[in-house]
Structure formats: structure tokens, C-alpha cells
Amino acid sequence: MTGRSTAKLRRVRLVPGRIRRGTQPKVVALGGGMGLSASLAALRRITGDLTAVVTVADDGGSSGRLREELGVLPPGDLRKALAALCGDDDWGQTWARVIQHRFQSKGELHEHAVGNLLIVALWEQLGDHVQALDLVGKLLGAHGRVLPMSAVPLELQALVRGHDPARPDDVDTVRGQATVALTPGEVQSVHLVPNDPPAVPEAVAAVLDADWVVLGPGSWFSSVIPHLLVPELHDALVETKARKVLSLNLAPQPGETSGFSPQRHLEVLARHAPKLALDVVLADEAAVPDRASLAEAAKGLGAAVELAPVASPDGSPTHDRELLAAAYDRIFRMHGRIGPWR
């Protein structure tokens, strides 16, 4: 475990909208679902060199149905990432709405997302996951690239204590991302099936070539940690010279991380990837009741803690994209390399 950053906890003062211009750090963001979408919507405001690496273990909803029927990668989290990378102009926002649109009917199309069908159609037409996603991104005018973390559909399995409320002390194996995310029990650990899935080569290359790698926010066991369980991707995250920032959630998630403190999130991450070192842990200042404990947990990962107001002003447990962008921008400048980006 490296200790490139001494343990410290700093409050960052931010001015939304005051974003760096004229520099282009290479940034790779890993995750899935709405957490990754929030991160991407912020990051595209501060860099034009952005790659999303997305988990492919979803088995619920429209994605799960397409996966079961056609044997394809679940497209839902990939679609959400592409929508988050759409620009704020009319073209970008129109296409973001279109690919997120869900059909409402009494037939087989009910709740299918347009973007899911588009992505799967291009996979079947082109026979290449990466080429198809690049083409969708080009159509949308996406401000970045979206890649799956693996080219094979993955099953998430978890060891859960008390998954059956009638047996609160028993530990059971729970299968499927959708089930893990909603378990009433306490998740002990997660693993993937197959347990050594191949990483998408372009995703590995992006991590190795990055200036910054961003993990989180998002569902801890089903969106953040799975990236660390793909051997080639894990090794790239350990070996890369990029600096790494972990963005914590604003609140524990019912079921998956109920009762988790901010520092417990770090402890769980370290158990699943003990060789991984971080540089910065970003947390909302209002979501950290015990700052000393968080600083100590971050120290074990070689990281400094940066506190910043990144929550939505309306009080909901969602990140504000402008505030989050300002936080990332400040972190990149404070902890980044001296001089211009490559």
C-alpha cells in the first residue's frame, strides 16, 4: 500500500461555474447507474478527454429482459452514461431525452428504453461492442467515450447476512445485481461470475493512459466494487500512474449499505482490493459526522480527504453537477501534476 498522500482532511471552498479552461486532463470514470451519470455530467464540464468504464452486471428491468432474451450485455447503465455525456444544447438534450424514453404499453415493449434497443441493434449489426457505443456517442454528440468494463455479461453474487429476515444470523449467497441492491440483509462481500472475466482492452488502455481515475459515487457493492473484481482492470488500476479520486455517496443506500458510515465504505473497498491505493477521497461536508475516523480510513488507502458541498441544494441525496464539477476541478488542480496536461 502506497502512502503518496499524508492523512489529512481539508474543507474545499468552491465557486460553481468557475471551471478551468485551456487544459485537458485525461479522465477515466468508473461506475454504473445514476452515480456514474452524476460524475460524468460534472466531469464533462471540466475536460474534453473523458472515458466512462461501465459495469455490465445489471439483470433487472429492460436490461435484464434484453440480456435474458438475446444473450447481450445489459445496455442500461451504458445508455445512462451516454445520456449524461450529452451536451446542454438543444441537440444534446433532445437526444438525451430520446434514449432515456421508455415505452408505456400493455405489450412486450412496456418499460423498454429506446436507448437500450438502439444499442443492442447496433451490437447485432456491427458485432462489436466498442464500435457500436462509439457510433451511438457520435450520433448523440456525446462529450466523451463510453466503454463496458467487460465484453461478457456478468452475474453479481453476494454473501449476505440476514437476507432472510427469519434467519437473521445466517449468511446466504444472493445472486443477481437487482436482488443484491435490494437485500434487507447486510452484504458481507461480492464476487463476479465468471470470477475472471476478460476486461475490454480499450478500458484497460484508458486507465493506464489516464491522468485521473474517478471511482464512485454509486451503489457500492453493485456499481463501484465490481470494477475491482475484473482482474485485468484491477491490475490496471493498481499499476496506472494516474491519480485516483474516490467520490463517496451522500447517504447510505437502503438495503445495500444501510447503516454504513463514510469510513466503512472505504474499509469495504479495501477488503475487496487490498492492493489499490488512492490519492483523494471526496465527501460532502454535511455527510461526514466523524471526520477523524474518515481521515484515518483514508490514510490506510494512502489518500487525503477533501470535503466540499456537492449535494443538491434541494436537500435530496443527489449530487449537484455544477458543485461536483467545481469539486473535481479544484481537486485536479490541487493534487495534479505541475505544468500543462499532456
C-alpha positions in Angstrom: 0.0 0.0 0.0 1.5 3.3 -1.0 1.3 6.4 1.0 1.7 9.1 -1.5 -0.6 11.5 0.4 -0.4 12.0 4.1 -3.6 11.7 6.1 -5.4 15.0 6.2 -8.9 16.3 5.9 -9.5 19.6 4.2 -12.6 21.7 3.5 -12.6 22.9 -0.1 -14.2 26.3 -0.8 -15.8 26.1 -4.2 -17.3 28.6 -6.7 -19.8 26.8 -9.0 -19.1 27.6 -12.6 -15.6 28.8 -12.1 -14.1 25.9 -14.1 -10.6 25.7 -15.5 -10.2 26.5 -19.2 -7.4 25.6 -21.6 -6.3 22.3 -20.0 -7.5 18.8 -20.8 -6.7 16.2 -18.2 -7.3 12.6 -19.4 -10.0 11.4 -17.1 -11.5 7.9 -16.7 -14.6 7.5 -14.6 -15.7 4.0 -13.4 -19.1 3.0 -12.0 -22.7 2.5 -13.1 -26.2 3.8 -12.8 -27.1 7.2 -11.5 -23.9 7.6 -9.5 -21.7 7.4 -12.6 -24.2 9.6 -14.5 -23.8 12.3 -11.9 -20.0 12.1 -12.1 -20.0 12.2 -15.9 -22.3 15.2 -16.0 -19.8 17.0 -13.8 -16.6 15.8 -15.4 -17.7 16.7 -19.0 -17.8 20.3 -17.8 -14.0 20.4 -17.0 -12.4 18.1 -19.6 -12.9 17.2 -23.2 -10.9 13.9 -22.7 -13.3 11.7 -20.8 -13.9 8.0 -20.8 -16.6 6.1 -18.9 -16.0 2.5 -18.0 -19.3 0.9 -17.0 -20.3 -2.2 -15.1 -22.2 -4.9 -17.0 -23.8 -7.0 -14.3 -27.3 -5.5 -14.4 -30.1 -8.1 -14.6 -33.2 -6.1 -13.8 -35.8 -4.1 -15.9 -35.4 -3.6 -19.6 -31.7 -4.5 -19.5 -32.4 -7.8 -17.8 -35.1 -8.7 -20.3 -32.8 -8.0 -23.2 -30.0 -9.8 -21.6 -32.1 -12.9 -21.0 -33.8 -12.9 -24.4 -30.8 -12.0 -26.6 -27.8 -13.0 -24.5 -26.3 -9.5 -24.8 -24.6 -7.2 -22.4 -27.1 -5.3 -20.3 -27.2 -1.9 -22.0 -29.0 0.2 -19.4 -26.0 1.6 -17.5 -24.2 2.2 -20.8 -27.2 4.1 -22.0 -27.3 6.3 -18.8 -23.7 7.1 -19.2 -24.2 8.2 -22.8 -27.1 10.4 -21.8 -25.0 12.0 -19.1 -22.4 12.9 -21.7 -24.9 14.7 -23.9 -24.4 18.4 -24.2 -26.6 21.1 -22.8 -27.6 22.4 -26.3 -30.9 21.5 -28.0 -29.3 18.6 -29.9 -27.7 17.0 -26.8 -30.8 17.4 -24.6 -33.2 16.2 -27.2 -31.1 13.0 -27.8 -30.7 12.5 -24.0 -34.5 12.5 -23.6 -35.0 10.2 -26.6 -32.6 7.5 -25.5 -33.9 7.7 -21.9 -37.5 7.5 -23.1 -39.4 4.3 -22.0 -42.4 2.9 -23.9 -45.6 2.6 -21.9 -47.9 -0.1 -23.2 -49.7 -3.3 -22.4 -47.4 -5.3 -24.6 -43.8 -6.6 -24.8 -42.3 -3.1 -25.3 -43.6 -1.8 -22.0 -40.8 -0.1 -20.0 -38.1 -0.8 -22.6 -35.8 2.2 -23.0 -35.3 3.5 -26.6 -31.5 3.7 -26.0 -31.3 0.1 -24.9 -32.9 -1.0 -28.1 -30.7 1.2 -30.2 -27.5 0.0 -28.5 -28.5 -3.7 -28.9 -29.5 -3.2 -32.5 -26.1 -1.7 -33.3 -24.3 -4.5 -31.4 -26.1 -7.0 -33.6 -25.4 -5.0 -36.8 -21.8 -4.4 -36.1 -20.8 -7.3 -34.0 -18.5 -5.0 -31.9 -19.4 -3.6 -28.5 -17.0 -0.7 -28.6 -17.6 0.3 -32.2 -21.3 0.4 -31.6 -21.1 2.5 -28.5 -18.7 4.9 -30.2 -21.2 5.3 -33.1 -24.1 6.0 -30.6 -21.9 8.5 -28.9 -21.2 10.2 -32.2 -24.9 10.3 -33.0 -25.6 12.0 -29.7 -22.7 14.4 -29.8 -21.5 12.9 -26.5 -18.7 14.7 -24.7 -16.7 11.6 -24.0 -16.5 7.9 -24.7 -18.4 5.0 -23.1 -17.0 1.5 -22.7 -18.2 -1.6 -21.0 -15.8 -3.0 -18.3 -16.1 -6.5 -19.8 -17.3 -7.9 -23.1 -19.3 -10.7 -21.4 -22.4 -10.4 -19.3 -21.6 -10.8 -15.6 -23.6 -12.1 -12.7 -23.1 -10.4 -9.3 -23.2 -12.6 -6.3 -23.0 -11.5 -2.7 -22.6 -13.1 0.7 -25.4 -11.6 2.8 -26.1 -12.0 6.5 -29.8 -11.9 7.3 -31.1 -11.9 3.7 -34.0 -14.0 5.0 -35.4 -12.0 8.0 -36.5 -15.2 9.6 -32.8 -16.3 9.8 -31.0 -13.0 10.8 -27.7 -14.7 11.7 -27.4 -16.9 8.6 -25.2 -16.0 5.7 -26.6 -16.8 2.2 -25.4 -16.4 -1.3 -27.6 -13.9 -3.1 -27.5 -13.9 -6.9 -28.2 -11.0 -9.3 -27.4 -7.3 -9.1 -31.1 -6.3 -8.7 -31.5 -8.7 -5.8 -28.3 -7.7 -4.1 -29.2 -4.0 -4.4 -32.5 -4.5 -2.6 -31.5 -7.1 0.0 -32.8 -6.4 3.5 -29.7 -8.1 5.0 -26.1 -7.0 5.4 -23.8 -7.5 2.5 -20.5 -9.1 3.6 -18.8 -9.3 0.2 -19.4 -9.6 -3.5 -17.9 -11.5 -6.4 -18.5 -11.9 -10.1 -19.5 -15.0 -12.1 -17.4 -15.8 -14.1 -14.8 -14.9 -11.5 -12.1 -14.0 -14.0 -14.0 -12.1 -16.8 -11.9 -10.5 -19.6 -11.7 -6.8 -19.5 -12.4 -4.7 -22.6 -8.9 -3.9 -23.9 -9.8 -0.2 -24.6 -10.9 0.2 -21.0 -7.6 -1.1 -19.7 -5.7 1.1 -22.1 -7.7 4.2 -21.0 -7.0 3.5 -17.3 -3.3 3.1 -18.0 -3.1 6.3 -20.1 -5.2 8.5 -17.7 -4.1 11.5 -15.7 -7.0 10.9 -13.3 -9.2 8.0 -12.5 -12.5 8.6 -10.7 -14.4 5.9 -8.7 -17.9 6.5 -7.5 -20.3 7.7 -6.4 -22.8 5.0 -6.9 -24.2 1.7 -5.5 -21.1 0.5 -3.6 -21.4 -3.3 -4.0 -23.2 -3.4 -7.4 -21.6 -0.4 -9.3 -18.3 0.6 -7.7 -16.6 -2.5 -6.4 -17.4 -4.8 -9.4 -14.7 -2.9 -11.4 -12.1 -4.1 -8.9 -13.1 -7.7 -9.4 -12.2 -7.8 -13.1 -8.5 -9.0 -12.9 -7.1 -7.0 -15.9 -9.0 -3.9 -14.9 -7.9 -4.3 -11.2 -4.3 -4.7 -12.3 -4.5 -1.6 -14.5 -5.9 0.4 -11.6 -3.1 -0.7 -9.3 -0.4 -0.1 -11.9 -1.5 3.1 -13.6 0.4 6.3 -12.9 -2.9 8.2 -12.9 -4.0 9.8 -9.7 -7.2 8.3 -8.2 -10.1 10.0 -6.5 -12.9 8.2 -4.8 -16.2 10.1 -4.6 -18.3 9.0 -1.7 -22.1 8.7 -1.6 -24.2 11.3 0.1 -26.1 8.8 2.2 -26.2 5.0 2.8 -28.4 3.2 0.4 -31.3 1.2 1.8 -30.6 -2.5 1.7 -27.1 -2.5 0.1 -25.3 -0.2 2.5 -27.8 0.5 5.3 -26.1 1.9 8.3 -22.8 2.3 6.6 -20.6 5.3 7.8 -18.4 7.0 5.2 -15.3 5.3 6.6 -17.0 1.9 6.4 -17.4 2.4 2.7 -13.6 2.7 2.5 -13.0 -0.3 4.7 -15.2 -2.5 2.4 -13.4 -1.2 -0.7 -10.0 -2.0 0.9 -11.1 -5.6 1.7 -12.1 -6.2 -1.9 -8.9 -4.6 -3.4 -6.2 -4.5 -0.8 -3.5 -3.5 -3.3 -5.4 -0.5 -4.5 -4.1 2.9 -3.3 -6.0 6.2 -3.7 -4.9 9.8 -3.7 -8.1 11.7 -2.7 -11.4 10.8 -1.1 -14.1 13.3 -1.9 -17.0 13.7 0.5 -19.8 16.1 1.1 -19.0 18.0 4.2 -22.5 17.6 5.6 -22.4 13.8 5.2 -19.4 13.2 7.4 -20.3 13.2 11.1 -16.9 11.7 12.2 -14.2 13.4 10.3 -11.3 12.0 12.2 -12.4 8.4 11.5 -12.8 9.1 7.8 -9.3 10.6 7.7 -7.9 7.6 9.4 -9.7 5.2 7.0 -8.4 7.2 4.0 -4.9 7.1 5.4 -5.0 3.3 5.1 -5.6 3.8 1.4 -2.8 6.4 1.0 -5.4 9.2 0.5 -6.2 12.7 1.7 -9.8 13.7 2.3 -11.3 16.6 0.6 -14.7 18.0 1.9 -16.8 20.0 -0.4 -20.5 21.0 -0.7 -21.6 18.7 -3.6 -25.1 17.8 -2.6 -28.2 19.2 -4.4 -29.4 22.4 -2.7 -33.0 20.9 -2.6 -31.9 18.5 0.2 -32.3 15.4 -1.9 -29.5 12.8 -1.6 -28.3 13.6 -5.1 -25.1 15.3 -6.3 -25.4 18.8 -7.9 -23.5 18.6 -11.2 -22.2 22.1 -11.0 -20.9 21.8 -7.4 -19.5 18.4 -8.2 -17.7 19.8 -11.3 -16.2 22.5 -9.1 -15.0 20.0 -6.6 -13.4 17.8 -9.2 -11.8 20.8 -10.8 -10.3 22.0 -7.5 -9.0 18.5 -6.7 -7.4 18.1 -10.1 -5.6 21.4 -9.7 -4.6 21.0 -6.1 -3.4 17.4 -6.4 -2.5 17.1 -10.1 0.8 17.3 -11.8 2.6 20.6 -12.1 2.5 22.1 -15.5 0.3 21.6 -18.5 -1.6 18.3 -19.1 -0.2 16.1 -21.7 
